[in-house]
Amino acid sequence: MKTLKLIFLLLLIFIAGCESSSQFNDEIPMRELTRSEKQLVASADNFALKIFKNIAENESGKNVFISPLSISMALGMTLNGAEGSTYEAMRNTLSLSGITQQEINESYQSLIQLLTKIDSKVIMQIANSIWYRNTIPVKPDFIETNKKYFNAVINPMNFNDPATVNTINNWVKESTNGKIDKIVEQIDPQTIMYLINAIYFKGSWQYQFDKNKTADDFFKKESGSLVPCKMMNLETDFYTSSNDTFTILDLPYGKGNFSMTILLPAKDKQLKDVVNNLNTTVWNSSINSLSKVKKQLYMPKFKVEYKIKLNETLKVLGMEIAFDPYNANFKKIYEGALNAYISDVDHKTFVDVNEEGTEAAAVTSVTVGVTSILDSVIRLDRPFIFVIREKNSNCILFIGKLEDPS
């Protein structure tokens, strides 16, 4: 269901749940965001649109559902361990330039509190954890910073014990209310740390669909083919607006602090036209243009499970150095004989949209590894010793060293 991509995008973007919805419901108790919080929200929205556009372009014809909030929080914890050009590359990719590290941490801390407590009728849970190899001397400042600002649970573990995988995945399952049951398949010998964010969201529509009105229908894909679906329908006052590229529609949850914002391509447009046109300016302008109009809405029920490895996407967005085994700089996490780098960023999501509301979950895992002593590439480009021996007796026949091959 290619046309559903943009429905999925906007479920967990900060601004739909924070600032924008306040203009549609006078009863929403909102506090004024600090300057740093406003910068963080704006940065997060910019990052959300950038990463979605990249993924959508590479996942043509496929459903896509990501949580930019989960991705940015997992990387935000990791950012506390970066230095030099690695730090700058990560901060720029997350669109956090112009904000100090202290302001970044404080804003994440207050945003977690705001999002999880703002609407008593919506369940919004955010959990962070750090799991590290218990034989590695992790920097205490890195651990304490993430405990303080991200409320991260810290778990030194025996990564050589197969049971550790189950322990990590059980935390993931519990933190997503059973909707995502695992993020780690096995622990590589070079892995020293996992930084994991988990989000669980459950919200009932402010105006619920009548189950008795849900009927069999068809969904038309961009190829023109029809696929059967269960179509819900509801007639009420919606906040909506249209431009030359798409129609935007806001569906509030609970008290109205959270909402699902839908962007439907205009009749003569395709989904790619909306994706290409979407940026923070267009997004903010569209949100500000919403006005209340009575509409009859037909919307399919759907359930999606999605997973993606974000390594290549984040490299394209500017974080390539963080994945470089030899040039990444995470000395604020660990400083030893081997160099630490991000080996993987894995992301899994779940969403179920029905007559009552929406249930969604996301997990992002940042895996930190170290360069292997047994590297996959061996370059004999510096002096070395060489031996000729008899293998059965292990008798050394010749031994030497090469310092100049010319």
C-alpha positions in Angstrom: 0.0 0.0 0.0 2.4 2.6 -1.3 0.0 5.5 -0.7 0.0 4.8 3.0 3.7 5.8 3.4 3.0 9.4 4.4 0.3 8.3 6.8 2.9 6.3 8.7 5.5 9.1 8.7 3.8 11.6 10.8 2.5 9.6 13.7 5.4 10.2 16.0 7.0 13.4 14.6 7.4 15.8 17.5 5.5 18.8 16.3 2.2 17.0 15.7 2.2 15.9 19.3 3.7 19.1 20.8 3.2 22.6 19.5 0.9 22.4 16.5 -2.0 20.6 18.2 -2.5 23.4 20.7 -4.1 25.6 18.1 -6.9 23.1 17.6 -8.0 22.5 21.2 -8.1 25.3 23.8 -8.3 22.8 26.6 -4.9 21.3 26.0 -2.6 22.3 29.0 0.6 23.4 27.2 3.6 25.0 28.8 5.9 27.3 26.7 8.9 25.4 25.4 12.3 26.8 26.2 14.5 28.2 23.4 16.6 25.0 23.4 13.5 22.8 23.4 12.1 24.7 20.4 15.4 24.3 18.6 15.5 20.6 19.4 11.9 20.1 18.1 12.7 22.0 14.9 15.9 20.0 14.5 14.1 16.7 15.1 11.4 17.6 12.5 14.1 18.5 10.0 15.9 15.2 10.7 12.6 13.3 10.5 11.8 14.6 7.0 15.4 14.1 5.7 15.6 10.5 6.9 12.1 9.6 5.7 12.7 11.1 2.2 15.9 9.0 1.9 14.2 5.8 3.0 11.1 6.4 0.9 13.1 6.9 -2.2 15.0 3.6 -1.6 12.0 1.6 -0.6 9.9 2.4 -3.7 6.6 0.4 -3.8 7.0 -0.7 -0.1 5.3 0.3 3.1 7.6 2.4 5.3 7.0 3.2 9.0 9.8 4.8 11.1 10.1 6.6 14.3 12.4 9.6 13.9 12.0 10.2 17.6 13.4 6.8 18.5 16.2 7.1 16.0 17.3 10.5 17.2 17.2 9.5 20.9 19.3 6.4 20.4 21.8 8.5 18.4 21.4 11.3 20.9 22.7 9.1 23.6 25.6 7.9 21.4 26.4 11.6 20.6 27.6 12.0 24.2 30.4 9.6 23.4 31.6 11.3 20.2 34.4 13.8 19.8 36.0 15.9 17.0 34.8 15.4 13.4 32.7 12.4 14.4 30.8 14.5 16.9 30.3 17.3 14.3 29.1 14.8 11.6 26.6 13.2 14.0 25.3 16.6 15.2 24.9 17.9 11.7 23.1 14.7 10.6 20.7 15.1 13.5 20.2 18.8 12.5 21.4 19.9 15.9 24.0 22.5 14.8 23.9 25.7 16.9 22.8 23.9 20.1 25.4 23.1 22.8 25.7 19.5 24.0 24.4 20.6 27.4 21.4 22.1 25.8 20.8 19.0 23.7 20.8 16.8 26.7 18.6 19.0 28.8 16.1 19.4 25.9 15.9 15.6 25.4 15.4 15.2 29.1 12.5 17.7 29.3 11.0 16.5 26.1 10.8 12.9 27.4 8.9 14.3 30.4 6.6 16.4 28.3 5.7 13.7 25.8 5.1 11.0 28.4 2.9 13.1 30.7 1.1 15.6 28.5 -2.1 13.6 27.7 -3.6 11.3 30.4 -5.9 9.6 27.7 -2.9 8.6 25.6 -0.2 6.0 26.6 3.2 7.4 25.5 6.2 5.5 27.0 9.9 6.2 26.2 12.6 3.9 27.6 16.4 4.0 27.1 19.0 1.5 28.0 22.7 0.9 27.6 24.2 -2.6 27.6 27.9 -3.0 27.6 30.6 -5.7 27.7 31.5 -6.0 31.4 35.2 -6.4 30.7 35.4 -3.0 28.9 36.4 0.1 30.9 33.5 2.4 29.8 34.0 6.1 30.6 32.0 6.9 33.8 31.0 10.4 32.5 29.4 8.9 29.5 27.3 6.5 31.6 26.3 9.2 34.1 25.3 11.7 31.5 23.0 9.2 29.8 21.5 8.1 33.1 20.8 11.7 34.1 19.4 13.1 30.9 18.0 10.1 29.1 17.0 8.1 32.1 18.9 5.2 30.6 19.0 1.9 32.4 22.7 0.8 32.6 23.5 -2.9 32.2 27.1 -4.3 32.3 26.8 -7.8 30.9 28.7 -10.9 29.9 28.5 -10.6 26.2 30.0 -14.1 25.8 27.0 -15.6 27.6 24.3 -16.6 25.0 21.6 -15.7 27.6 22.6 -12.0 27.3 20.8 -11.8 23.9 17.6 -13.0 25.6 18.0 -10.5 28.4 18.3 -7.6 26.0 15.4 -8.7 23.9 13.2 -9.3 26.9 13.8 -5.6 27.8 12.8 -4.6 24.3 9.6 -6.8 24.4 8.6 -5.4 27.8 9.3 -1.8 26.8 7.1 -2.1 23.7 4.3 -3.9 25.4 5.1 -7.1 23.4 4.8 -5.5 20.0 8.5 -5.9 19.1 10.1 -9.0 20.6 13.7 -8.7 19.6 16.4 -6.3 18.2 19.6 -8.3 18.8 20.1 -11.6 16.9 23.5 -12.5 18.2 26.5 -10.6 19.8 29.6 -10.2 17.7 32.9 -10.7 19.5 33.9 -7.1 18.5 30.6 -5.6 19.9 31.2 -3.7 23.1 27.9 -1.8 23.6 24.2 -1.4 22.6 22.4 1.9 23.1 18.7 1.2 22.7 15.6 3.4 22.6 12.1 1.9 22.8 8.9 3.8 22.3 5.3 2.6 22.9 2.3 4.6 21.9 -1.4 3.8 22.3 -4.1 6.4 21.6 -7.8 6.3 21.1 -9.3 8.5 18.4 -11.0 11.6 19.8 -13.7 10.8 17.3 -13.9 7.1 16.9 -15.0 5.1 13.9 -18.2 3.0 14.2 -17.2 -0.6 13.7 -20.6 -1.4 12.2 -19.8 1.0 9.4 -16.5 -0.7 8.4 -17.0 -2.4 5.1 -15.2 -4.4 2.5 -13.6 -2.1 -0.1 -10.6 -1.8 -2.4 -7.4 0.2 -2.2 -6.0 1.4 -5.5 -2.2 1.2 -5.7 -0.2 3.6 -7.9 0.2 0.9 -10.4 -3.5 0.9 -10.9 -4.1 -2.5 -9.4 -6.8 -2.9 -6.7 -6.2 -4.7 -3.4 -9.1 -5.6 -0.9 -9.2 -3.8 2.4 -11.5 -3.1 5.4 -12.5 0.6 4.9 -13.6 2.6 8.0 -15.7 5.7 7.6 -16.5 8.7 9.8 -18.3 12.0 9.2 -17.3 14.8 11.6 -15.5 18.1 11.7 -11.9 17.7 10.8 -9.0 20.1 10.6 -7.9 20.0 7.0 -6.4 22.0 4.2 -5.3 21.5 0.6 -2.6 22.8 -1.8 -1.6 22.0 -5.3 0.4 18.9 -4.2 -1.6 17.3 -1.4 -4.6 17.4 1.1 -3.6 17.5 4.7 -5.9 16.1 7.4 -5.5 16.0 11.2 -6.9 13.1 13.3 -6.6 13.8 17.0 -6.1 11.3 19.8 -7.2 11.5 23.4 -7.4 15.1 24.5 -5.8 16.3 21.3 -2.2 16.6 22.2 -1.3 13.8 19.9 -2.6 13.4 16.4 -2.2 11.4 13.2 -1.6 13.9 10.3 -2.3 12.5 6.8 -1.0 13.8 3.5 -3.0 12.6 0.5 -1.5 13.3 -2.9 -3.7 15.5 -5.2 -5.6 13.8 -8.0 -3.0 14.6 -10.6 0.0 13.8 -8.3 1.8 10.8 -7.1 3.3 9.9 -3.7 6.8 10.8 -4.9 5.6 14.3 -5.8 4.6 14.8 -2.1 7.8 13.3 -0.8 10.0 15.5 -3.1 8.0 18.6 -2.1 8.0 17.9 1.6 10.4 20.0 3.8 10.1 21.8 7.1 8.8 25.0 5.4 6.0 23.1 3.6 5.2 21.1 6.7 4.9 24.1 9.0 2.9 26.0 6.4 0.5 23.1 5.9 0.0 22.7 9.7 -0.7 26.4 10.1 -3.2 26.4 7.3 -5.5 23.8 8.9 -9.1 24.8 9.5 -12.2 23.0 10.7 -14.4 21.6 8.0 -17.1 18.9 8.0 -15.8 15.9 6.0 -16.8 12.3 5.3 -13.6 10.3 5.8 -12.9 6.8 4.4 -9.8 5.3 5.8 -8.5 1.7 5.6 -7.7 -0.4 8.7 -4.1 -1.5 8.5 -1.3 -3.2 10.4 2.4 -2.9 9.5 5.6 -4.3 10.9 8.7 -2.8 9.5 12.5 -3.1 10.0 15.5 -1.5 8.4 19.2 -1.2 9.0 20.0 2.5 8.9 23.7 2.3 8.2 23.7 3.4 4.6 20.9 6.0 5.1 22.8 7.7 7.9 26.0 7.6 5.9 24.3 9.4 3.0 22.9 12.0 5.5 26.5 12.8 6.6 27.4 10.4 9.4 29.8 8.2 7.4 32.8 8.9 9.7 30.9 7.4 12.7 30.8 4.0 10.9 34.5 4.1 10.0 36.4 1.5 12.1 39.6 3.4 12.0 38.6 7.1 11.9 35.5 7.2 14.1 36.2 9.0 17.4 34.2 7.7 20.4 36.9 8.1 23.0 34.3 9.6 25.4 32.8 6.1 25.5 35.9 3.9 25.5 39.6 4.4 25.0 41.6 1.3 24.6 43.9 -0.6 22.3 41.2 -0.9 19.7 39.1 1.9 18.1 35.4 2.1 18.8 32.9 2.9 16.0 29.2 2.4 15.2 28.9 -0.9 13.5 25.1 -1.0 13.1 22.0 1.1 13.6 18.9 -1.2 13.6 15.3 0.1 13.6 12.1 -1.9 14.0 8.5 -0.6 14.2 4.9 -1.8 14.5 1.6 0.0 13.9 -2.0 -1.0 14.1 -4.7 1.4 13.0 -8.3 0.5 13.6 -11.7 1.9 14.5 -10.7 2.6 18.1 -7.3 4.3 17.5 -3.7 3.5 17.0 -1.1 1.3 18.7 2.5 1.8 17.7 5.9 0.8 18.9 9.5 1.5 17.8 13.0 0.3 18.8 16.3 1.7 17.7 19.6 0.0 18.6 23.0 1.6 18.1 25.7 -1.1 18.1 29.2 0.1 19.1 32.0 -2.2 18.0 35.8 -2.1 18.1 38.2 -2.8 15.3 39.1 -6.5 15.1 42.5 -7.8 15.7 41.6 -10.3 13.1 40.7 -7.7 10.5 39.3 -8.8 7.2 42.0 -6.9 5.3 45.7 -7.5 6.0 48.2 -5.1 4.4 51.8 -6.0 4.6 52.9 -2.5 4.0 55.2 -2.1 7.0 58.2 -4.1 8.4 57.3 -7.7 9.3 58.8 -11.0 10.4 58.5 -14.1 8.3 59.2 -17.8 9.2 59.7 -20.9 7.2 58.9 -24.0 9.2 58.1 -27.7 9.1 54.6 -28.2 10.2 54.7 -31.7 11.5 57.6 -31.1 13.9 57.0 -27.3 14.1 60.7 -26.9 13.5 61.7 -23.5 12.3 63.9 -23.7 9.2 64.3 -20.1 8.5 63.3 -16.8 10.2 63.7 -13.3 9.1 62.3 -9.8 8.9 61.6 -7.5 6.0 62.2 -3.8 6.4 62.8 -2.8 2.8 61.4 -4.8 -0.1 63.1 -2.7 -2.8 
